[in-house]
Structure formats: C-alpha cells, structure tokens
Amino acid sequence: THSIITELLGHIDGYDHVEMTLDAGFGDLAPFLAAGYDVRVHPTFLLDCKSRSLNALWAGIRDKTKNIVRRAQEQLTVREIDDIDSFASFYQAGLDGAEPYFDLSLLAPAFAAASARKQCKVLAAVDADGLVHAKVFFIWDDKYVHYFLSTRDRSIAHPGAVSLLVWRGIELAHSLGLWLDF
C-alpha cells in the first residue's frame, strides 16, 4: 500500500494545492507524511443504519431530540426538491456573510453527477403556508449516506426543522442499507 500511494502521489507532485478526504477507516498516512503533506484529522460521527432497525435507531436518540422531531413533524412537511439552484440560494442566504463549507460553484455539477446515478436527495422542511424552514442535501456512495450540507432560515425556522430532516436522512440510510456519515 505504501509504495502504491507513494507512486500515485508522485503523479500530483507539481500542484500548488491538493486536498483529499479519506475514509475514516483509512490508516496508512505514512506515505502522505513522507511526501510532505500536512495531514489533519476532521472527526465525524458515523451511524450504523445498516444493521439496526428503525426502532432501534429511534430508541438511540435522546428523548429531548425525539420530542423536537415530533413537534416538527406536527408542523412541517418534508418534501424532496430537485432544484439545486434554489438550495444554493437558500444556503447562501443562511450564511449571513460567513464562508460556506463547500465551494457553491461546484454544487450544481456535484448534484447533476449524483442525480444521474440516483445517489442524492435534497429535502426541505416546509410549513402549511409553504414557507421553507430548512433544507438538507444528502449524497451517498456504496458505503455511506453523507449529511453533506444543511441550512435553515433563522428568522422562521422551527427549532426541530433540521433535526427532522436529519431523521429522514437516517431513514434514508437505513432504507439503502448504508451508514450515515454526519
């Protein structure tokens, strides 16, 4: 593994900036360090939705969070949306001048590629008046459903809007037989 990684890194040696995100189970960092890469750990939370029942997953959630999700379900409807530009605009508005976690110019191509493979879902929590409280973008591969981006309208968002959408992401991961990567 070390020699293969070393060889592959040699192919990208001339670039000014290289950034990679490796699977949480990947442990052979020595070739990256030997090649002079700055290696940083970005912790995540992985939830096994594959081998647990939905009831067991629900039982594992804190009671306070379950109550917030229940209240949100009483007042909000979850809808799937396919307009990535509306997601991007909603996301941008929710930043309040902060920097996004993801280059938003890459959002449409990422969505298009994942949509073509039927490996993404954008969900919105909407109230009875049609006002959108929150949106979440899930994207998945053969192992994980990734809680990729989320945003909410701080001026109106129900306190449980995002939690409701995350619960739907857990249900999605369970239905696909995958883990959820937060």
C-alpha positions as CSV (number, residue, x, y, z in Angstrom):
1,T,0.0,0.0,0.0
2,H,2.8,2.4,0.9
3,S,4.6,2.1,-2.4
4,I,1.3,2.4,-4.4
5,I,0.3,5.6,-2.6
6,T,3.8,6.9,-2.9
7,E,3.7,6.3,-6.7
8,L,0.2,7.9,-7.0
9,L,1.3,11.0,-5.0
10,G,4.2,11.4,-7.5
11,H,1.7,11.9,-10.2
12,I,0.2,15.0,-8.5
13,D,3.6,16.4,-7.2
14,G,3.5,19.6,-9.3
15,Y,0.3,21.1,-8.0
16,D,0.2,24.1,-5.7
17,H,-2.7,22.7,-3.6
18,V,-4.0,19.2,-3.1
19,E,-6.8,18.4,-0.7
20,M,-8.2,14.9,-0.1
21,T,-10.7,13.5,2.2
22,L,-10.1,9.9,3.1
23,D,-12.4,7.3,4.5
24,A,-12.5,7.1,8.3
25,G,-11.1,3.6,8.2
26,F,-8.0,4.6,6.2
27,G,-4.9,4.4,8.3
28,D,-1.9,4.4,6.1
29,L,-0.9,8.1,6.4
30,A,2.9,7.5,6.4
31,P,3.3,8.0,2.6
32,F,1.5,11.3,2.8
33,L,3.7,12.5,5.6
34,A,6.9,11.3,3.9
35,A,5.8,13.3,0.8
36,G,5.5,16.4,2.9
37,Y,1.7,16.6,3.1
38,D,0.0,18.3,6.0
39,V,-2.3,15.6,7.4
40,R,-5.2,16.7,9.5
41,V,-8.0,14.7,11.1
42,H,-11.5,16.0,10.7
43,P,-13.6,13.9,13.1
44,T,-17.1,12.8,12.0
45,F,-19.8,10.7,13.6
46,L,-20.8,7.5,11.8
47,L,-24.1,5.9,12.5
48,D,-24.7,2.3,11.6
49,C,-28.1,2.5,9.9
50,K,-27.4,-0.8,8.0
51,S,-27.6,-3.4,10.7
52,R,-30.1,-1.7,13.1
53,S,-33.8,-1.5,12.9
54,L,-35.5,1.9,12.6
55,N,-37.0,1.3,16.0
56,A,-33.5,0.7,17.5
57,L,-32.2,3.8,15.7
58,W,-35.1,5.9,17.0
59,A,-34.6,4.5,20.5
60,G,-30.9,5.6,20.4
61,I,-31.9,9.2,20.0
62,R,-32.0,11.4,23.1
63,D,-35.6,12.0,24.4
64,K,-35.2,15.7,24.1
65,T,-34.3,15.4,20.4
66,K,-37.1,12.9,19.8
67,N,-39.6,15.5,21.2
68,I,-38.2,18.2,19.0
69,V,-38.5,15.9,15.9
70,R,-42.1,15.0,16.9
71,R,-43.1,18.7,17.3
72,A,-41.5,19.5,13.9
73,Q,-43.5,16.6,12.3
74,E,-46.7,18.1,13.6
75,Q,-46.0,21.5,12.0
76,L,-43.8,20.7,9.0
77,T,-43.9,18.6,5.9
78,V,-40.8,17.1,4.4
79,R,-40.6,17.5,0.6
80,E,-37.9,16.3,-1.8
81,I,-36.7,19.1,-4.1
82,D,-34.8,18.8,-7.3
83,D,-33.9,22.4,-7.9
84,I,-30.3,22.7,-6.7
85,D,-30.2,26.4,-7.6
86,S,-32.9,27.1,-5.0
87,F,-30.9,25.1,-2.5
88,A,-27.8,27.1,-3.2
89,S,-29.7,30.4,-2.9
90,F,-31.3,29.3,0.4
91,Y,-27.9,28.1,1.7
92,Q,-26.2,31.3,0.7
93,A,-28.9,33.4,2.4
94,G,-28.4,31.4,5.6
95,L,-24.7,32.1,5.8
96,D,-25.1,35.7,6.9
97,G,-21.8,36.6,5.3
98,A,-19.9,33.6,6.6
99,E,-17.8,31.4,4.3
100,P,-19.6,28.2,3.0
101,Y,-18.2,24.8,3.9
102,F,-18.3,23.9,0.2
103,D,-17.5,25.8,-3.0
104,L,-21.0,26.6,-4.1
105,S,-19.9,26.9,-7.8
106,L,-19.4,23.1,-7.6
107,L,-22.8,22.4,-6.1
108,A,-24.7,22.1,-9.4
109,P,-22.2,19.8,-11.1
110,A,-22.0,17.6,-7.9
111,F,-25.8,17.4,-7.8
112,A,-26.0,16.6,-11.5
113,A,-23.5,13.8,-11.2
114,A,-25.1,12.3,-8.1
115,S,-28.6,12.7,-9.6
116,A,-27.6,10.9,-12.8
117,R,-26.6,8.0,-10.5
118,K,-29.6,8.4,-8.3
119,Q,-27.3,8.9,-5.3
120,C,-28.5,12.2,-3.8
121,K,-31.6,13.7,-2.2
122,V,-32.3,17.3,-1.2
123,L,-35.0,17.6,1.4
124,A,-36.9,20.6,2.6
125,A,-39.0,21.2,5.8
126,V,-42.0,23.3,4.7
127,D,-44.8,24.7,6.8
128,A,-48.5,24.9,5.9
129,D,-48.1,28.3,4.4
130,G,-45.4,27.0,2.0
131,L,-42.5,28.7,3.9
132,V,-39.3,26.7,3.8
133,H,-37.7,26.4,7.3
134,A,-34.7,24.2,6.4
135,K,-33.1,22.2,3.7
136,V,-30.6,19.3,3.7
137,F,-28.5,17.8,0.9
138,F,-27.7,14.1,1.3
139,I,-25.4,12.4,-1.1
140,W,-24.3,8.8,-1.0
141,D,-21.9,6.2,-2.3
142,D,-21.8,2.4,-1.7
143,K,-21.0,2.7,2.0
144,Y,-22.3,6.0,3.4
145,V,-25.1,8.5,3.1
146,H,-23.3,11.8,3.7
147,Y,-25.0,14.6,5.6
148,F,-23.4,16.9,3.0
149,L,-24.9,20.4,3.6
150,S,-27.7,21.8,5.6
151,T,-29.2,25.3,6.1
152,R,-32.2,26.9,7.7
153,D,-34.0,30.2,7.6
154,R,-33.0,31.6,11.0
155,S,-35.9,34.1,11.0
156,I,-38.6,31.5,10.9
157,A,-37.1,28.0,11.3
158,H,-38.9,25.6,13.7
159,P,-36.3,24.5,16.3
160,G,-36.7,20.9,15.1
161,A,-36.6,21.5,11.3
162,V,-33.1,20.4,10.7
163,S,-33.4,17.5,13.3
164,L,-36.5,16.3,11.4
165,L,-34.5,16.3,8.1
166,V,-31.6,14.5,9.7
167,W,-34.0,11.9,11.0
168,R,-35.2,11.5,7.4
169,G,-31.6,11.0,6.4
170,I,-31.3,8.2,9.0
171,E,-34.4,6.6,7.5
172,L,-32.9,7.0,4.0
173,A,-29.6,5.4,5.1
174,H,-31.5,2.6,6.7
175,S,-33.6,2.0,3.5
176,L,-30.4,1.9,1.4
177,G,-28.6,-0.4,3.9
178,L,-25.8,2.2,4.5
179,W,-24.2,4.1,7.3
180,L,-24.9,7.8,7.9
181,D,-21.8,10.0,7.9
182,F,-22.6,13.2,9.8
